[in-house]
Amino acid sequence: MQVEKAREIQRMLDRAAIEHLSWLTRIHCALMFPDPVPAAPPQPPTIPACEPVLGPAQAAHRAMAAQATAMMEAAAADRRVDAGRYRAFMAAVDAYSREARKAETLCRRVVMETDPLTGIHNRQGMMRELRREWTRTMRTGRPCALALADLDHFKRVNDTHGHTVGDFVLCAAARFFQRRLRPYDLVYRYGGEEFLFCLPDTTVATAAQVLDRLRGLMARVPVVLPDGARLAVTVSIGVAEMAAGRSVQETIDAADAALYAAKTAGRDRVVTTQSRAVPRTAEPGSATALGG
């Protein structure tokens, strides 16, 4: 779910919560002060169908409305409120409230865990997902590599071209990483000009090969700025592999140490925790611009 869609759903749920309380008040007033009890209850506010995340809440909403109708019709006919029907109605109200809260929690998580600049996940959600990947790796014995990537000389970009261009380059880099890595690889903005990659089912050696191809392509393809100027950008990458006895944070620290070694060795290269540096692969013969 995109962050803007999550915000839209949050606003919708906020409005629905206010209208829901008003509807419940009218229902209870009709039951407590019958003169006589109306056979038809006031209609609850609707929840427009716009995202799958709202599906369970919409189903619970329909069930709640049906329980309200059954309860009010029986109360109007019997001139009394049946306790069983009332309990069933309130159970339906509770079920709807739970589903609405679940949808709101999910949307809030999307907003909180998305980097507002690049639109990719930030560190807030990263650790939760990496711990889940670590658990899967330990359970199955399948490898998983983590990598830290740092855009080279990024301060120079900000100092020379300004922070607006710097932000544009960060967004272009995030799109580039997402498009060029494999569909099941995960990309996070780690902070500043650093990105973290999670490569499931991948040894550190294979990850180094994959990421060196990425590095080579990035070095070859410039970022096309809004004014049409082309800006060369390179990246240094450090790679480490998840292993038994090493926590997620320790794996990140190992990748960070390898990244430091890559920058110390001259940047624009991939270094792993198992080797000094990865031999560079042949550069691609042609590619599209990084800003595209």
BELQUI-V909902 format. One record per residue. N is the residue number from 1. RES is the residue in three letters. D_FIRST is the distance of its C-alpha to the first C-alpha in Angstrom with 2 decimals. Layout:
N	RES	D_FIRST
N	RES	D_FIRST
This chain:
1	MET	0.00
2	GLN	3.79
3	VAL	6.49
4	GLU	8.51
5	LYS	6.69
6	ALA	6.66
7	ARG	10.21
8	GLU	11.12
9	ILE	10.53
10	GLN	12.48
11	ARG	15.18
12	MET	15.42
13	LEU	15.92
14	ASP	18.43
15	ARG	20.38
16	ALA	20.34
17	ALA	21.73
18	ILE	24.59
19	GLU	25.40
20	HIS	25.25
21	LEU	27.86
22	SER	30.03
23	TRP	29.94
24	LEU	30.97
25	THR	33.76
26	ARG	35.12
27	ILE	35.08
28	HIS	37.04
29	CYS	39.43
30	ALA	40.25
31	LEU	40.95
32	MET	42.94
33	PHE	44.97
34	PRO	45.61
35	ASP	47.89
36	PRO	47.36
37	VAL	43.94
38	PRO	41.98
39	ALA	41.22
40	ALA	37.90
41	PRO	35.37
42	PRO	33.37
43	GLN	30.10
44	PRO	26.99
45	PRO	24.25
46	THR	21.76
47	ILE	17.98
48	PRO	16.70
49	ALA	14.60
50	CYS	11.43
51	GLU	8.61
52	PRO	9.63
53	VAL	9.03
54	LEU	11.98
55	GLY	14.14
56	PRO	16.28
57	ALA	16.86
58	GLN	17.98
59	ALA	20.30
60	ALA	21.73
61	HIS	22.21
62	ARG	24.27
63	ALA	26.28
64	MET	27.04
65	ALA	28.29
66	ALA	30.43
67	GLN	31.96
68	ALA	32.76
69	THR	34.53
70	ALA	36.53
71	MET	37.57
72	MET	38.67
73	GLU	40.56
74	ALA	42.41
75	ALA	43.21
76	ALA	44.61
77	ALA	46.75
78	ASP	48.01
79	ARG	48.24
80	ARG	46.64
81	VAL	43.24
82	ASP	42.94
83	ALA	41.73
84	GLY	40.00
85	ARG	38.03
86	TYR	37.13
87	ARG	35.87
88	ALA	33.80
89	PHE	32.33
90	MET	31.49
91	ALA	29.96
92	ALA	27.64
93	VAL	26.89
94	ASP	26.09
95	ALA	23.83
96	TYR	21.83
97	SER	21.70
98	ARG	20.45
99	GLU	17.55
100	ALA	16.65
101	ARG	16.92
102	LYS	14.70
103	ALA	11.82
104	GLU	12.78
105	THR	13.09
106	LEU	9.67
107	CYS	8.32
108	ARG	11.29
109	ARG	10.65
110	VAL	7.37
111	VAL	9.70
112	MET	12.68
113	GLU	11.66
114	THR	10.47
115	ASP	13.59
116	PRO	14.08
117	LEU	16.31
118	THR	14.86
119	GLY	11.09
120	ILE	11.33
121	HIS	11.63
122	ASN	14.82
123	ARG	17.64
124	GLN	16.61
125	GLY	14.20
126	MET	16.20
127	MET	19.23
128	ARG	17.65
129	GLU	16.12
130	LEU	19.41
131	ARG	21.50
132	ARG	19.84
133	GLU	20.61
134	TRP	24.08
135	THR	24.73
136	ARG	23.89
137	THR	26.13
138	MET	28.95
139	ARG	28.78
140	THR	28.83
141	GLY	30.79
142	ARG	28.48
143	PRO	28.26
144	CYS	25.39
145	ALA	25.80
146	LEU	24.37
147	ALA	25.08
148	LEU	25.24
149	ALA	25.39
150	ASP	27.04
151	LEU	27.50
152	ASP	31.29
153	HIS	33.23
154	PHE	30.20
155	LYS	32.36
156	ARG	34.59
157	VAL	31.81
158	ASN	31.22
159	ASP	35.00
160	THR	35.88
161	HIS	33.17
162	GLY	31.64
163	HIS	28.39
164	THR	26.65
165	VAL	27.36
166	GLY	26.45
167	ASP	22.95
168	PHE	22.73
169	VAL	23.93
170	LEU	21.39
171	CYS	18.50
172	ALA	20.41
173	ALA	20.96
174	ALA	17.34
175	ARG	16.60
176	PHE	19.80
177	PHE	19.08
178	GLN	15.73
179	ARG	17.51
180	ARG	20.78
181	LEU	20.04
182	ARG	19.65
183	PRO	16.42
184	TYR	16.64
185	ASP	17.53
186	LEU	15.40
187	VAL	15.69
188	TYR	15.80
189	ARG	17.52
190	TYR	20.43
191	GLY	22.15
192	GLY	24.10
193	GLU	24.44
194	GLU	23.73
195	PHE	20.90
196	LEU	20.68
197	PHE	20.13
198	CYS	19.99
199	LEU	21.66
200	PRO	21.88
201	ASP	25.04
202	THR	26.67
203	THR	29.98
204	VAL	30.72
205	ALA	33.00
206	THR	30.51
207	ALA	27.83
208	ALA	30.48
209	GLN	31.17
210	VAL	27.56
211	LEU	27.06
212	ASP	30.45
213	ARG	29.57
214	LEU	26.48
215	ARG	28.85
216	GLY	31.40
217	LEU	29.11
218	MET	27.84
219	ALA	31.48
220	ARG	32.43
221	VAL	29.75
222	PRO	29.90
223	VAL	27.24
224	VAL	27.97
225	LEU	27.98
226	PRO	27.52
227	ASP	31.32
228	GLY	31.65
229	ALA	33.09
230	ARG	32.19
231	LEU	31.63
232	ALA	32.17
233	VAL	29.83
234	THR	30.48
235	VAL	28.87
236	SER	30.44
237	ILE	28.87
238	GLY	29.97
239	VAL	29.18
240	ALA	29.85
241	GLU	29.37
242	MET	28.38
243	ALA	31.57
244	ALA	33.21
245	GLY	34.70
246	ARG	32.25
247	SER	29.35
248	VAL	25.95
249	GLN	27.27
250	GLU	30.50
251	THR	28.75
252	ILE	26.91
253	ASP	30.33
254	ALA	31.92
255	ALA	29.46
256	ASP	30.15
257	ALA	33.87
258	ALA	33.52
259	LEU	31.65
260	TYR	34.54
261	ALA	36.96
262	ALA	35.25
263	LYS	35.57
264	THR	39.10
265	ALA	40.05
266	GLY	39.23
267	ARG	35.42
268	ASP	33.66
269	ARG	33.88
270	VAL	32.36
271	VAL	34.12
272	THR	33.62
273	THR	35.06
274	GLN	37.41
275	SER	38.89
276	ARG	39.93
277	ALA	37.99
278	VAL	36.51
279	PRO	38.63
280	ARG	36.87
281	THR	35.93
282	ALA	37.21
283	GLU	35.25
284	PRO	33.54
285	GLY	35.72
286	SER	33.22
287	ALA	29.66
288	THR	27.58
289	ALA	27.18
290	LEU	24.67
291	GLY	23.57
292	GLY	22.69
